[in-house]
């Protein structure tokens, strides 16, 4: 047994007291480190969840614009479908590793402006805090998207595995009251580079936007993919094609080739004449070639439809290029289009020193190269839809999508009329 004097000496001794106090402080220190680690992990997952909720609200808002509400006007998507879209987008964007942390994804709407609200609740397992009985940490995020704004996309790249939209060099793109939209999933889905200048309401890319700091409008990555706005459109029917449905007149610098509406086997005016005129009407090309390269091109009130057999497309007005769409019929508002199922993968559209386009150029399988300079007078509609779109060099083109002012039916472009609200 310890004697009283030995016990007194032990309790009075101060040797080793610091080590004893350090030992006691280890527990709260470890707890603080654990709390910081778990909090950092939750914060990172919160950011991922916010991005997933943003993608979900945009996707639901886009879907709301696909089904017309014939009774009340506007568009509808069933609540069950909206819920399914939101859950799928959140799970995909969170990834399989963290999908199990999602407690609930809910979708609601504001009756005031039709905005879509997506809420995501998470339960995140802890690592260190579980030792003190805190097994999970909870987090919630919310995202609101507004459908039906006045904006439309006047540059659309539909190809998921394409190059998206690239604007570089000294190119100047002015999008008047509309935006850029790219379905490309790559980094650089929309790429602003070099000394290019771009004016637009906004830009939205399924992949990543490169060069967003070069522009002064919202340029968002990880947007939902939008459908082909003209999928299911009724196109004109072809008849037996004619090989030379045109009239030549004049000589030298005054030489003019005037094309007449109808079904053409091929359309080719490559340097043989200085001026090319398309009379008003519908032109259907069922052969392999559309190649027009002339000093000036005039085509007012036309619709040019390329059959799936066309493998070469080049539209080049070296100095003057006036091209406007019809206001009625299957080609109303559309100046150039291609048949679904086409395999042609590239095309060139050159407006020369004076481009005046009033209508939509719809070439969804083509990697489009745009060159030229817009005229000083902005047309109500100047819209390009391609697999991908490239502008570079000294190209200067203005774009617009005011279908009502032009008297054209809208081509849809529904994804462009959806935006996040912050």
C-alpha positions in Angstrom: 0.0 0.0 0.0 1.0 3.6 -0.6 1.9 5.5 2.5 0.3 8.8 3.1 3.6 10.6 2.6 4.1 8.9 -0.8 0.6 9.9 -1.9 1.2 13.5 -0.8 4.4 13.7 -2.8 2.7 12.3 -5.9 -0.2 14.7 -5.9 2.1 17.7 -5.2 4.5 16.8 -8.0 4.3 19.0 -11.2 6.6 16.8 -13.3 4.8 15.6 -16.5 1.8 17.9 -16.1 2.3 19.4 -19.6 2.3 16.0 -21.2 -0.9 15.2 -19.3 -2.6 18.4 -20.5 -1.5 17.8 -24.1 -2.9 14.3 -23.9 -6.2 15.8 -22.7 -6.3 18.4 -25.5 -5.7 15.8 -28.3 -9.3 14.8 -28.3 -10.9 18.2 -29.0 -8.1 19.0 -31.4 -8.8 15.8 -33.4 -12.5 16.7 -33.2 -11.9 20.1 -34.7 -9.7 18.7 -37.5 -12.4 16.1 -38.2 -15.1 18.8 -38.3 -13.0 20.9 -40.7 -12.4 17.9 -43.0 -16.1 16.9 -43.0 -17.2 20.5 -43.6 -14.8 20.9 -46.5 -16.2 17.6 -48.0 -19.8 18.8 -47.6 -18.9 22.2 -49.1 -17.5 20.5 -52.2 -20.5 18.3 -52.6 -22.8 21.3 -52.1 -21.1 23.0 -55.1 -21.6 19.8 -57.2 -25.3 19.6 -56.0 -25.9 23.2 -57.0 -24.5 22.6 -60.5 -26.7 19.5 -60.7 -29.8 21.5 -59.6 -29.0 24.2 -62.2 -28.8 21.6 -64.9 -32.1 20.0 -63.7 -34.1 23.3 -63.6 -32.8 24.2 -67.1 -33.7 20.8 -68.5 -37.2 20.9 -67.0 -37.7 24.5 -68.3 -36.6 23.4 -71.7 -39.1 20.4 -71.6 -41.9 22.8 -70.7 -41.4 24.5 -74.0 -41.8 21.4 -76.1 -45.5 20.6 -75.7 -48.0 23.3 -76.7 -50.9 24.0 -74.4 -53.6 24.5 -77.0 -56.2 25.3 -74.3 -54.4 28.1 -72.4 -51.5 28.9 -74.7 -47.9 28.4 -73.9 -46.5 24.9 -73.2 -46.9 22.0 -70.9 -45.0 19.0 -69.4 -46.7 16.6 -67.0 -45.6 16.9 -63.4 -44.5 13.2 -63.5 -42.3 13.8 -66.6 -40.9 17.0 -65.0 -40.0 15.1 -61.8 -38.4 12.3 -63.8 -36.3 14.8 -65.9 -35.1 16.6 -62.8 -34.2 13.4 -60.9 -32.3 12.0 -63.9 -30.3 15.3 -64.4 -29.4 15.5 -60.8 -28.2 11.9 -60.6 -26.2 12.2 -63.8 -24.5 15.4 -62.7 -23.8 14.1 -59.2 -22.3 10.9 -60.6 -22.8 7.4 -59.4 -20.4 7.8 -56.5 -22.6 10.4 -54.8 -26.0 9.6 -56.2 -26.8 7.7 -53.0 -26.5 10.9 -51.0 -29.6 12.4 -52.6 -32.5 12.3 -50.3 -35.0 14.0 -52.5 -35.3 16.0 -55.7 -38.5 18.1 -56.0 -39.9 20.3 -58.8 -42.3 23.1 -58.4 -43.4 26.1 -60.5 -44.2 29.7 -59.8 -47.6 30.7 -60.9 -46.4 34.3 -61.4 -43.8 33.9 -64.2 -43.8 30.2 -64.9 -40.4 29.7 -63.5 -39.2 26.2 -62.6 -37.8 25.6 -59.1 -35.7 22.5 -58.3 -34.8 21.6 -54.7 -32.3 18.9 -53.9 -31.8 17.6 -50.3 -28.7 15.6 -49.4 -27.6 13.5 -46.5 -23.8 13.2 -46.6 -22.1 10.5 -44.4 -19.4 11.9 -42.1 -15.9 10.5 -41.7 -14.5 11.9 -38.4 -17.7 13.2 -36.8 -19.2 9.8 -36.7 -17.0 8.9 -33.7 -18.9 11.5 -31.7 -22.3 10.3 -32.9 -22.8 12.6 -35.9 -23.3 10.1 -38.6 -24.5 12.4 -41.4 -24.6 16.1 -42.4 -27.5 17.6 -44.3 -27.4 20.1 -47.1 -30.0 21.6 -49.4 -29.7 23.5 -52.7 -32.2 25.2 -54.9 -32.2 26.4 -58.5 -34.7 28.5 -60.5 -35.0 28.6 -64.3 -37.2 30.9 -66.2 -38.7 29.7 -69.5 -40.4 31.8 -72.2 -38.2 34.9 -72.2 -38.0 36.9 -75.4 -34.6 35.5 -76.3 -33.9 33.0 -79.1 -30.8 31.3 -80.2 -29.6 32.7 -83.5 -26.4 30.5 -83.6 -27.1 26.8 -82.8 -24.6 24.0 -83.0 -26.5 20.7 -82.7 -23.7 18.1 -82.8 -23.0 16.5 -79.5 -19.6 15.3 -80.7 -18.9 18.2 -83.0 -16.7 21.3 -82.5 -19.5 23.4 -81.2 -19.3 27.2 -81.9 -15.9 28.8 -82.4 -15.4 32.5 -82.9 -11.8 33.7 -83.2 -9.1 35.6 -85.0 -10.4 39.1 -85.7 -14.0 38.0 -86.3 -16.9 40.1 -85.1 -20.2 38.5 -84.3 -23.1 40.7 -83.1 -26.1 38.8 -82.0 -29.0 41.2 -81.7 -31.4 40.2 -78.9 -30.4 36.5 -79.1 -27.8 34.0 -77.9 -25.4 31.2 -78.9 -26.3 27.6 -78.0 -24.0 24.6 -78.4 -24.9 20.9 -77.8 -21.2 19.9 -78.1 -20.0 18.1 -75.0 -16.3 18.9 -75.4 -14.2 21.5 -73.6 -14.5 24.5 -75.9 -18.1 23.6 -76.7 -18.3 27.4 -77.3 -14.8 28.9 -77.8 -14.0 32.6 -77.9 -10.4 33.1 -78.8 -7.9 35.5 -80.4 -9.1 39.1 -80.9 -12.6 38.2 -81.7 -15.4 40.5 -80.4 -18.8 39.0 -79.6 -22.0 40.8 -78.6 -25.0 38.7 -77.4 -27.6 38.3 -74.7 -26.0 35.1 -73.5 -24.3 31.9 -74.4 -25.1 28.3 -73.2 -23.0 25.2 -73.8 -23.5 21.5 -72.9 -19.8 21.2 -72.6 -17.4 24.0 -71.4 -17.2 27.6 -72.5 -13.7 28.7 -73.2 -12.8 32.4 -73.2 -15.8 33.4 -71.2 -13.7 36.2 -69.7 -13.4 37.7 -73.2 -17.2 38.6 -73.3 -19.4 40.8 -71.1 -22.5 38.6 -71.2 -23.4 35.4 -69.3 -21.7 32.4 -70.8 -22.7 29.2 -69.0 -21.3 25.7 -69.2 -23.1 22.5 -68.4 -26.4 23.5 -70.0 -28.9 20.9 -71.0 -28.9 19.7 -74.6 -31.6 21.2 -76.8 -33.4 19.2 -79.5 -33.3 20.0 -83.2 -35.8 22.8 -83.5 -36.9 21.7 -86.9 -37.0 18.0 -86.3 -40.3 16.7 -87.7 -40.8 19.7 -89.9 -42.7 19.1 -93.2 -40.4 19.7 -96.1 -41.2 20.2 -99.8 -41.5 17.2 -102.1 -39.3 16.7 -105.2 -40.3 16.0 -108.7 -38.2 14.8 -111.6 -35.1 16.9 -111.7 -34.0 19.1 -114.6 -30.3 19.6 -115.5 -30.3 23.2 -116.7 -33.3 25.0 -115.3 -31.8 28.5 -115.8 -31.4 31.3 -118.3 -28.0 32.9 -119.1 -27.8 36.5 -120.3 -25.1 39.2 -120.9 -21.4 38.9 -121.3 -18.3 39.4 -119.2 -18.9 41.5 -116.1 -22.5 41.8 -117.0 -23.1 38.0 -117.4 -26.0 36.8 -115.4 -27.5 33.4 -114.7 -31.1 33.4 -113.6 -32.3 30.2 -111.9 -36.0 29.2 -112.1 -37.8 27.4 -109.2 -38.4 23.7 -109.3 -36.4 20.5 -108.9 -32.8 20.7 -110.0 -30.4 17.8 -110.5 -27.5 20.0 -109.5 -27.0 23.8 -109.1 -23.5 24.8 -110.2 -22.4 28.3 -111.1 -18.7 28.3 -110.3 -17.0 31.3 -111.8 -18.8 30.9 -115.2 -21.0 33.9 -114.6 -20.5 37.1 -112.6 -24.0 37.5 -111.3 -26.5 34.8 -110.1 -30.2 35.5 -109.5 -32.7 33.1 -108.0 -36.3 33.9 -108.9 -38.8 33.7 -106.0 -39.9 30.2 -105.2 -38.7 26.8 -103.9 -35.6 25.1 -105.2 -35.0 21.4 -104.6 -31.6 19.8 -105.4 -31.7 16.1 -105.8 -28.3 15.5 -107.2 -24.9 15.8 -105.5 -23.8 19.4 -105.9 -24.9 22.9 -104.8 -22.0 25.2 -105.7 -22.7 28.8 -106.4 -19.6 31.1 -106.6 -20.3 34.5 -108.1 -19.5 38.2 -107.8 -23.1 38.9 -106.6 -26.0 36.7 -105.6 -29.6 37.8 -105.3 -32.2 35.5 -104.0 -35.4 37.1 -102.7 -38.3 35.1 -101.4 -36.7 31.7 -101.9 -36.3 28.4 -100.2 -33.5 26.1 -101.2 -33.9 22.5 -100.1 -31.0 20.0 -100.4 -31.9 16.3 -100.7 -29.9 13.8 -98.7 -27.9 12.9 -101.9 -26.1 16.3 -101.9 -22.5 15.9 -100.9 -21.1 19.3 -101.8 -22.3 22.7 -100.5 -20.7 26.0 -101.2 -22.6 29.3 -101.3 -20.2 32.2 -102.1 -21.2 35.8 -102.9 -17.9 37.5 -103.4 -19.1 41.1 -103.0 -22.9 41.2 -102.7 -25.1 38.5 -101.2 -28.8 39.2 -100.7 -30.8 36.2 -99.5 -34.3 36.2 -98.1 -36.8 33.6 -97.3 -40.4 33.0 -98.3 -43.2 33.9 -95.9 -45.5 31.0 -96.7 -45.3 27.3 -97.5 -43.0 24.5 -96.2 -39.9 26.7 -96.5 -41.4 29.8 -94.9 -38.7 31.7 -93.0 -36.0 29.1 -94.1 -33.7 30.1 -96.9 -31.5 26.9 -97.0 -32.3 23.5 -95.5 -31.2 19.9 -95.9 -33.2 16.7 -95.8 -33.1 14.6 -92.6 -30.7 11.7 -92.9 -28.2 13.7 -95.0 -24.6 12.6 -94.7 -22.8 15.7 -95.9 -20.5 16.9 -93.1 -19.2 20.3 -94.2 -20.3 23.4 -96.0 -19.2 27.0 -96.6 -21.3 30.1 -96.5 -19.5 33.2 -97.6 -21.3 36.6 -97.7 -18.5 38.6 -99.2 -18.3 42.3 -98.4 -22.0 42.8 -98.1 -24.2 40.0 -96.6 -27.9 40.6 -96.2 -29.6 37.5 -94.9 -33.2 37.4 -93.8 -34.2 33.9 -92.7 -32.8 30.7 -91.2 -29.9 28.6 -92.7 -30.6 25.1 -91.4 -27.9 22.6 -92.2 -27.9 20.3 -89.1 -25.3 17.7 -90.3 -22.7 20.3 -91.6 -19.7 21.8 -90.0 -20.4 25.3 -91.2 -17.7 27.8 -92.0 -19.1 31.4 -92.0 -17.3 34.2 -93.8 -18.3 37.7 -94.9 -19.4 41.0 -93.7 -23.0 41.9 -92.9 -24.6 44.9 -94.5 -25.2 48.0 -92.3 -29.0 47.3 -92.2 -29.8 44.5 -89.8 -32.4 42.0 -91.1 -35.1 40.8 -88.6 -33.9 37.2 -88.8 -30.4 36.0 -89.5 -30.1 32.6 -87.9 -27.7 29.7 -88.5 -28.2 26.2 -87.3 -25.5 23.7 -88.1 -23.7 20.6 -86.7 -21.0 23.1 -85.7 -20.3 26.7 -86.6 -16.9 28.4 -87.2 -16.2 32.1 -87.6 -12.7 33.4 -87.9 -10.4 35.7 -89.8 -12.0 39.1 -90.4 -15.6 37.9 -90.7 -18.1 40.4 -89.5 -21.7 39.0 -89.3 -24.8 40.2 -87.5 -27.4 37.8 -86.3 -31.0 38.2 -85.2 -34.1 36.2 -84.5 -37.1 38.5 -84.6 -39.4 36.1 -86.4 -42.6 38.1 -85.7 -41.2 41.3 -87.2 -40.1 39.4 -90.3 -43.5 37.8 -90.7 -41.9 34.3 -90.4 -43.0 31.4 -88.3 -40.6 30.7 -85.5 -38.1 27.9 -86.0 -38.5 27.0 -82.3 -35.0 27.3 -80.8 -36.7 26.7 -77.5 -33.5 26.1 -75.5 -32.5 29.7 -76.1 -35.6 31.0 -74.2 -34.5 29.4 -70.9 -32.3 31.1 -68.4 -31.2 30.6 -64.8 -32.4 33.2 -62.2 -30.0 34.1 -59.5 
